Amino acid sequence: MCVVSVIGNFPMQDFCLPCHAHSIGCEPTGRYNAAMPEIMTQPERAALFPVIREFHYLNNAWRGPISAPAAEAAKDYIDGLATRGVTAWDDWEAAFESAHTELAHFIGADRDEVQLLANATDAFTRVSLGFDWQPGDEVVAPANDYPGVLRPLLALERHGVIVRLVPARDDGSVSVAELIAAITPATRLLCASLVDFRTGFMLDAAALAKACRARKVAFALDCVQAVGALRLDLHALGCDFATVAARKYLNSLDALGGLYVRRDSLGLLRPHSAGTYSVREPFNFNQLRQEWAEGARRFMIGAPSMAQVYSLRAAMALQQQVGRDTIQTRVHELANLVEALAPSVGAKALRAAWPAANRSQIVTLVRPSRPFGPDTLEAMKRARVAASVRHGALRVSPHWYNSEPDVAALMSVLR
């Protein structure tokens, strides 16, 4: 499958994407195929992701490097702002609307169910503050989930809300059965991440959504560590609300996130505040009191970050052209490789204990005999290898532009 295109003013080089969806190692089984086909040559990768000219970059779960097309698109917007000012308004408005349509398609939603906001935590507060909370109401979440999910929930305690946190298992996994068991008649909301940021454990979100719906409990799913690496279909998963971010596996600019509100769940939330854009006629300045805007747009308050919007559109276009299935296959191949080579450096992957369906592209390594620490981080810096060292564990988060030499460089540092 050959791709030739132009995104913005950035000409993508011709590169061939081999069709290898059925090759050994493409599924998250933990088995590695030494004949892993390459998606692109190194020069082609470096043209699209300049970061790899200097680094073996395996830290996408912390911050994905912006792709060249996404960077160029942001510059195009800034140049237009400098040379045209507000005369470019019609172009901005069209781009903003297109970005929502494209994001909705990207995550398996409809346009009216999606709204771009400042970041994923900003999007999540539209959920946590959107309920008419009463003292004694309860929320449930995994105890090891991302602070951007847990802190807004804990802040609800000032309203008398009880927050039930379900501990993770010893292997870092999150039990759907235990989350469901924590639901009581007072539970109104259950929140969890599709892919855990600490361990890479991938939740059976569809099963959890089904159980919540049967119990009339709303379900919010944080998809920040999945979108851009794994194919998302929020309609199929069945969650009521979801959040995404542009700055990790979408390889776009910071300060942009997305909120998904399932159409038949819109009535569960009330915007916690109103602004220029949250009403039906935002530019009817003479009518201050108005009805809420249709769909998820009612959760928008102020002017959007348009450089980020332009960047996101280019980032999504690049992924669509590479192929979403190709990307998902590739990240699983690289994760399998990291897991397979871990014993050679005296480490083990937490994911080795999990069923295949719960393994994502993030691999967390532990080494009880010699925990990873500041010395590991310093050695990686010297070798120009990027990964995360936290609390004695090493989190490795490859993406589709990575290659086997990136993993080999990491393992060389760890020996």
C-alpha positions as CSV (number, residue, x, y, z in Angstrom):
1,M,0.0,0.0,0.0
2,C,1.8,3.1,-1.2
3,V,1.0,6.6,0.2
4,V,1.7,9.8,-1.7
5,S,0.1,12.9,-0.4
6,V,0.4,16.5,0.7
7,I,-0.8,17.6,4.2
8,G,-1.0,21.4,4.4
9,N,2.2,22.6,2.7
10,F,4.3,19.6,3.9
11,P,5.0,17.1,1.1
12,M,5.1,13.6,2.5
13,Q,7.7,11.5,0.8
14,D,6.6,8.5,-1.1
15,F,6.8,5.5,1.1
16,C,5.4,2.0,1.0
17,L,3.4,0.4,3.8
18,P,3.7,-3.3,3.5
19,C,0.4,-5.1,4.2
20,H,1.3,-7.4,7.1
21,A,-1.8,-7.5,9.2
22,H,-1.7,-11.2,9.4
23,S,2.0,-11.6,10.1
24,I,3.1,-13.4,13.3
25,G,3.5,-11.0,16.1
26,C,0.9,-8.5,14.9
27,E,-1.5,-9.4,17.8
28,P,-0.7,-8.6,21.4
29,T,0.3,-12.1,22.3
30,G,3.7,-11.5,23.7
31,R,5.3,-13.5,20.9
32,Y,7.9,-11.7,18.8
33,N,8.5,-12.3,15.1
34,A,12.1,-11.6,14.3
35,A,11.2,-10.9,10.7
36,M,9.1,-7.8,11.6
37,P,8.5,-5.9,8.4
38,E,9.4,-2.2,8.4
39,I,6.8,0.4,7.6
40,M,9.3,2.9,6.2
41,T,13.0,3.5,5.7
42,Q,14.9,5.5,8.3
43,P,15.1,8.6,6.1
44,E,11.4,8.5,5.5
45,R,10.8,8.2,9.3
46,A,13.1,11.1,10.0
47,A,11.3,13.3,7.5
48,L,8.0,12.7,9.2
49,F,9.3,12.6,12.8
50,P,12.5,14.7,13.2
51,V,12.9,13.6,16.8
52,I,14.3,10.3,15.7
53,R,17.2,12.0,14.0
54,E,18.7,12.4,17.5
55,F,16.8,10.1,19.8
56,H,15.5,6.5,20.2
57,Y,12.2,7.9,21.3
58,L,10.1,5.4,23.3
59,N,8.2,7.8,25.5
60,N,5.0,8.5,23.7
61,A,2.9,7.8,26.8
62,W,4.4,10.9,28.4
63,R,4.5,13.1,25.4
64,G,4.4,12.2,21.7
65,P,6.7,14.2,19.5
66,I,4.8,16.4,17.0
67,S,5.0,15.1,13.5
68,A,6.3,17.3,10.7
69,P,2.9,17.6,9.0
70,A,1.3,18.6,12.2
71,A,4.0,21.2,13.0
72,E,3.7,22.6,9.5
73,A,-0.1,22.9,9.7
74,A,0.2,24.9,13.0
75,K,2.7,27.2,11.3
76,D,0.4,27.7,8.4
77,Y,-2.3,28.9,10.8
78,I,0.1,31.3,12.6
79,D,1.4,32.7,9.2
80,G,-2.2,33.2,8.1
81,L,-3.0,35.0,11.4
82,A,0.0,37.3,10.9
83,T,-0.7,38.1,7.3
84,R,-4.5,38.0,7.1
85,G,-5.8,38.6,10.6
86,V,-9.5,38.1,11.1
87,T,-10.1,38.2,7.3
88,A,-9.2,34.5,7.5
89,W,-12.2,33.9,9.8
90,D,-14.2,31.8,7.3
91,D,-11.2,29.5,6.8
92,W,-10.8,29.1,10.6
93,E,-14.5,28.4,11.1
94,A,-14.4,25.7,8.3
95,A,-11.3,24.2,9.8
96,F,-12.8,24.1,13.3
97,E,-15.9,22.4,12.1
98,S,-14.0,19.9,10.0
99,A,-11.8,19.1,12.9
100,H,-14.8,18.0,14.9
101,T,-16.2,15.9,12.1
102,E,-12.8,14.3,11.5
103,L,-12.2,13.6,15.2
104,A,-15.7,12.1,15.5
105,H,-15.0,9.7,12.7
106,F,-11.5,8.9,14.2
107,I,-13.0,7.8,17.5
108,G,-16.2,6.1,16.3
109,A,-18.6,8.9,17.2
110,D,-21.0,11.3,15.6
111,R,-20.2,15.0,15.1
112,D,-22.8,16.3,17.6
113,E,-21.3,14.0,20.3
114,V,-17.8,15.6,20.2
115,Q,-16.4,18.9,21.4
116,L,-12.7,20.1,21.4
117,L,-11.6,21.7,24.6
118,A,-8.4,22.8,26.3
119,N,-7.1,19.3,27.3
120,A,-8.4,16.0,28.5
121,T,-8.7,17.0,32.1
122,D,-10.6,20.1,31.1
123,A,-12.9,17.8,29.2
124,F,-13.3,15.4,32.1
125,T,-14.4,18.2,34.4
126,R,-17.4,18.7,32.2
127,V,-18.4,15.3,33.4
128,S,-17.3,15.4,37.0
129,L,-19.0,18.8,37.5
130,G,-21.9,18.1,35.2
131,F,-24.0,16.0,37.6
132,D,-26.4,17.5,40.1
133,W,-24.5,15.9,43.0
134,Q,-26.3,15.2,46.3
135,P,-24.7,14.2,49.6
136,G,-24.3,10.4,49.7
137,D,-24.0,10.0,46.0
138,E,-21.1,7.7,45.0
139,V,-18.5,7.4,42.2
140,V,-16.3,4.4,41.5
141,A,-12.8,4.4,39.9
142,P,-9.5,2.4,40.0
143,A,-7.2,3.6,42.7
144,N,-4.2,3.7,40.4
145,D,-5.9,5.7,37.6
146,Y,-4.5,9.0,36.2
147,P,-4.6,12.0,38.6
148,G,-6.4,14.0,35.9
149,V,-9.3,11.6,36.5
150,L,-9.0,11.0,40.2
151,R,-8.4,14.5,41.5
152,P,-11.6,15.9,40.0
153,L,-13.5,13.0,41.5
154,L,-11.9,13.5,45.0
155,A,-12.8,17.2,44.7
156,L,-16.4,16.1,44.7
157,E,-16.1,15.1,48.4
158,R,-16.8,18.7,49.3
159,H,-20.3,18.1,48.0
160,G,-20.7,15.0,50.2
161,V,-19.9,12.6,47.3
162,I,-18.4,9.3,48.4
163,V,-15.5,8.2,46.1
164,R,-14.9,4.5,46.1
165,L,-11.4,3.6,44.8
166,V,-10.8,0.0,43.8
167,P,-7.1,-1.1,44.3
168,A,-5.2,-2.6,41.4
169,R,-4.0,-6.2,41.6
170,D,-0.4,-7.0,42.4
171,D,0.4,-7.4,38.7
172,G,-0.9,-3.9,37.9
173,S,-4.1,-5.1,36.3
174,V,-7.5,-3.7,37.0
175,S,-10.4,-6.1,37.7
176,V,-13.6,-5.3,35.9
177,A,-15.4,-7.7,38.3
178,E,-14.1,-5.7,41.3
179,L,-15.1,-2.4,39.8
180,I,-18.6,-3.7,39.2
181,A,-18.7,-5.2,42.7
182,A,-18.0,-1.7,44.1
183,I,-21.2,-0.3,42.6
184,T,-24.0,0.3,45.1
185,P,-27.5,1.7,44.7
186,A,-26.0,5.1,45.5
187,T,-23.4,5.0,42.7
188,R,-24.1,7.5,39.9
189,L,-20.8,7.4,37.9
190,L,-17.9,5.0,37.2
191,C,-14.7,6.3,35.7
192,A,-11.7,4.5,34.4
193,S,-9.0,4.6,31.8
194,L,-9.1,2.4,28.7
195,V,-5.3,2.0,28.9
196,D,-3.7,2.5,32.3
197,F,-0.9,5.1,32.1
198,R,1.3,3.3,34.7
199,T,1.2,-0.2,33.4
200,G,-0.4,-0.3,30.0
201,F,-3.2,-2.6,31.2
202,M,-6.1,-2.3,28.7
203,L,-9.5,-2.5,30.3
204,D,-12.4,-4.5,28.9
205,A,-14.4,-1.3,28.5
206,A,-17.2,-2.9,26.6
207,A,-18.0,-5.3,29.4
208,L,-17.8,-2.5,32.0
209,A,-20.1,-0.3,30.0
210,K,-22.6,-3.1,29.6
211,A,-22.6,-3.7,33.4
212,C,-22.9,0.0,34.2
213,R,-25.8,0.4,31.8
214,A,-27.6,-2.5,33.3
215,R,-27.3,-0.8,36.7
216,K,-28.2,2.6,35.4
217,V,-24.7,4.0,36.3
218,A,-23.0,6.4,33.9
219,F,-19.6,5.3,32.6
220,A,-16.8,7.8,31.7
221,L,-13.8,6.4,29.9
222,D,-10.4,8.1,29.6
223,C,-8.9,7.2,26.2
224,V,-5.8,9.4,26.3
225,Q,-3.3,6.5,26.3
226,A,-5.2,4.7,23.5
227,V,-6.2,7.3,20.9
228,G,-3.7,7.4,18.0
229,A,-2.2,4.0,18.9
230,L,-5.2,1.8,19.1
231,R,-8.3,1.9,17.0
232,L,-11.3,3.4,18.9
233,D,-15.0,2.9,18.4
234,L,-16.8,4.6,21.2
235,H,-20.2,3.7,19.9
236,A,-19.2,0.0,20.0
237,L,-17.6,0.3,23.5
238,G,-20.8,1.8,24.8
239,C,-19.5,4.3,27.3
240,D,-21.5,7.4,28.1
241,F,-18.6,9.8,28.1
242,A,-15.0,9.7,27.0
243,T,-11.9,12.0,26.9
244,V,-9.0,12.1,24.4
245,A,-5.9,14.3,24.1
246,A,-3.9,15.5,21.1
247,R,-0.4,15.5,22.7
248,K,0.4,11.8,23.1
249,Y,-0.2,9.2,20.4
250,L,-1.8,11.6,18.0
251,N,1.6,13.4,17.8
252,S,0.0,16.9,17.8
253,L,0.3,20.1,19.8
254,D,-0.3,20.5,23.5
255,A,-3.4,22.2,24.9
256,L,-6.1,20.4,23.0
257,G,-8.4,17.6,24.2
258,G,-11.7,16.2,23.2
259,L,-14.9,15.4,25.0
260,Y,-17.3,12.7,23.8
261,V,-20.9,12.7,25.1
262,R,-23.0,9.8,23.9
263,R,-26.2,11.3,22.3
264,D,-28.6,9.5,24.6
265,S,-26.5,10.4,27.7
266,L,-26.5,14.1,27.0
267,G,-29.3,14.7,29.4
268,L,-27.3,13.4,32.3
269,L,-25.0,16.4,32.3
270,R,-25.5,20.1,32.7
271,P,-22.7,22.5,31.7
272,H,-21.0,23.7,34.9
273,S,-20.6,27.2,33.3
274,A,-21.7,29.1,30.3
275,G,-19.7,31.2,27.8
276,T,-19.8,32.7,24.4
277,Y,-19.9,29.4,22.5
278,S,-22.1,27.3,24.8
279,V,-25.5,28.6,23.4
280,R,-27.4,28.1,20.2
281,E,-26.5,31.6,18.7
282,P,-23.1,32.4,20.1
283,F,-22.7,35.6,18.1
284,N,-26.1,37.0,18.8
285,F,-24.7,39.4,21.4
286,N,-28.0,41.1,21.9
287,Q,-29.7,38.1,23.3
288,L,-27.7,37.0,26.4
289,R,-30.2,34.4,27.7
290,Q,-30.3,31.5,25.3
291,E,-30.9,27.8,25.2
292,W,-27.9,25.5,25.3
293,A,-26.2,24.7,22.0
294,E,-27.1,21.3,20.4
295,G,-25.1,18.3,21.5
296,A,-21.7,18.4,23.0
297,R,-21.0,21.9,21.8
298,R,-22.8,23.2,24.8
299,F,-19.7,22.3,26.9
300,M,-17.5,24.8,24.9
301,I,-17.0,28.1,26.7
302,G,-14.4,30.3,25.1
303,A,-12.5,30.8,21.9
304,P,-10.7,27.7,20.6
305,S,-6.9,27.2,20.2
306,M,-6.8,27.3,16.4
307,A,-3.1,26.5,15.9
308,Q,-3.8,23.2,17.9
309,V,-6.9,22.5,15.7
310,Y,-4.9,22.9,12.5
311,S,-2.2,20.7,13.9
312,L,-4.6,18.0,15.0
313,R,-6.3,17.8,11.6
314,A,-2.9,17.2,10.0
315,A,-1.9,14.6,12.6
316,M,-5.2,12.7,12.1
317,A,-4.8,12.9,8.3
318,L,-1.3,11.4,8.6
319,Q,-2.6,8.5,10.6
320,Q,-5.5,7.8,8.3
321,Q,-3.1,7.7,5.3
322,V,-0.7,5.3,7.1
323,G,-3.6,3.2,8.1
324,R,-5.2,2.8,11.5
325,D,-4.9,-1.0,11.4
326,T,-1.3,-0.7,10.3
327,I,-0.5,1.5,13.2
328,Q,-2.2,-0.8,15.7
329,T,-0.4,-3.8,14.3
330,R,2.9,-2.0,14.5
331,V,2.6,-0.8,18.1
332,H,1.7,-4.3,19.2
333,E,4.7,-5.8,17.3
334,L,7.0,-3.4,19.1
335,A,5.5,-4.0,22.5
336,N,5.8,-7.7,22.0
337,L,9.5,-7.2,21.1
338,V,10.1,-5.2,24.3
339,E,8.4,-7.9,26.3
340,A,10.3,-10.7,24.6
341,L,13.7,-9.0,25.2
342,A,13.1,-8.0,28.8
343,P,14.5,-11.3,30.3
344,S,17.8,-10.6,28.5
345,V,18.3,-7.6,30.8
346,G,17.0,-9.4,33.9
347,A,13.6,-7.7,33.7
348,K,10.1,-8.9,33.2
349,A,7.1,-7.2,31.7
350,L,4.0,-6.8,33.9
351,R,1.9,-7.5,30.8
352,A,3.3,-11.1,30.6
353,A,0.8,-12.1,33.4
354,W,-2.2,-10.7,31.6
355,P,-4.5,-12.1,28.9
356,A,-3.7,-11.0,25.4
357,A,-6.8,-8.9,25.2
358,N,-5.5,-6.7,28.1
359,R,-2.2,-5.9,26.6
360,S,-1.7,-2.5,25.0
361,Q,1.2,-0.8,23.3
362,I,2.6,0.4,26.7
363,V,5.0,-2.1,28.4
364,T,6.1,-1.6,32.0
365,L,9.3,-3.5,33.0
366,V,10.3,-4.4,36.6
367,R,13.6,-5.8,37.8
368,P,13.4,-6.7,41.5
369,S,17.1,-7.5,41.7
370,R,18.2,-4.1,40.4
371,P,15.2,-1.7,40.2
372,F,15.3,1.0,37.6
373,G,16.2,4.4,39.0
374,P,18.1,7.6,38.5
375,D,21.1,5.8,37.2
376,T,19.0,4.1,34.5
377,L,17.6,7.5,33.5
378,E,21.0,9.0,33.3
379,A,22.3,6.1,31.2
380,M,19.4,6.5,28.8
381,K,20.0,10.2,28.5
382,R,23.6,9.6,27.5
383,A,22.6,7.0,24.9
384,R,19.8,9.4,23.6
385,V,17.1,6.9,24.5
386,A,13.8,8.2,25.8
387,A,11.6,6.2,28.2
388,S,10.0,6.8,31.6
389,V,11.5,5.7,34.9
390,R,9.0,5.8,37.8
391,H,9.1,4.2,41.3
392,G,11.6,1.5,40.3
393,A,9.8,0.6,37.0
394,L,10.5,1.4,33.4
395,R,7.7,2.3,31.1
396,V,8.3,1.8,27.4
397,S,5.8,3.3,25.0
398,P,6.6,2.8,21.3
399,H,4.7,4.2,18.4
400,W,4.3,3.3,14.7
401,Y,7.3,5.3,13.6
402,N,9.6,3.4,15.9
403,S,11.8,0.6,14.7
404,E,13.7,-2.4,16.0
405,P,16.9,-0.5,16.5
406,D,15.1,1.8,18.9
407,V,14.3,-1.2,21.1
408,A,17.8,-2.6,20.7
409,A,19.3,0.7,21.8
410,L,17.1,0.6,25.0
411,M,18.1,-2.9,25.8
412,S,21.8,-2.1,25.3
413,V,21.5,0.6,27.9
414,L,19.8,-1.7,30.4
415,R,22.4,-4.5,30.3
